Amino acid sequence: MEKKIFFTDLDETLLTREKTLTKATADTVAKIAQKGHYIAITSGRPLDSVMEARRLLPISDRGLFYIANNGGLIVNAQTRERIFESRLTMEETAYLLQESEKAGVHCHAYTENSVVAKSQSPELSFYQRTIHLPAVITDDIIGALGQTPPFKCLAISLEGRDRIEALRDSLLPWAQGRVTLICSTDRLLEMFPADAGKGAALKRLAEYLHVPLSRTLSAGDQDNDISMLQAAGIGVAMCNGSAGARAAADIVTERDNNHDGLVPYLTSFFEC
């Protein structure tokens, strides 16, 4: 059997709006794993949050990979081997935090297992409702990071997309070639190293596993999924996704994430 890889985003793609898995979607993913294909959970979430969501999947760790932090980290779920890492520098992190604060936009960084922020703001509380990481609250975020810079920073505005797009646009001249800035939802601005990204991670893992890109299928719903949708042999965007994601995909689902939108395409591609 020629192995294939299923690269899947979590929120609003594989998972329902209630952050669960439908039975039909769970059963289909289980069949893909049982046939010996690879599965790569590919998310903007930090690793601990990806691993928390992974518990919903009725599969073993064999053939499972975690791609966290928008492609900044690739981990073999079975062996815990870190196949690839890319982090912001401390200088980049400090600049992103500083400029976000100047713009009046919440921005936080990460340790390996926590969020690091200046206050328990409404934005941070909103984020923690989905990403169940503890928070370190401190006036000195850089100091709290110690010697290990984060994989990414995240800016959040509860007032809608205009504020984070304005912040992104103000950062673009400085960020060119060093930091990628992408709105992953209308409230979240992802900031991560230019050599990361979901598309780059897809290519790295496919090469590592010696699987041609033609035997890869990716699924996503937001602008931070675009590079992954474009890199895969087949890119499937959710009909509930952003206009950019839908335009970048080879296929747009007929049904949304709450109604097993991926199931027909997974069944066909993986012959299950």
Secondary structure, DSSP 8 states (H G I E B T S, - for coil): ----EEEE-IIIIIS-TTS---HHHHHHHHHHHHTT-EEEEE-SS-HHHHHHHHTTS-S-STTEEEEEGGGTEEEETTT--EEEE----HHHHHHHHHHHHHTT-EEEEE-SS-EEESS--HHHHHHHTTS---EEE-S-HHHHHTT---S-EEEE-TT-HHHHHHHHHHHHHHHTTTEEEEESSSSEEEEEETT-SHHHHHHHHHHHTT--GGGEEEEE-SGGGHHHHHHSSEEEE-TTS-HHHHHH-SEE-SS-GGGTTTHHHHHHHTT-
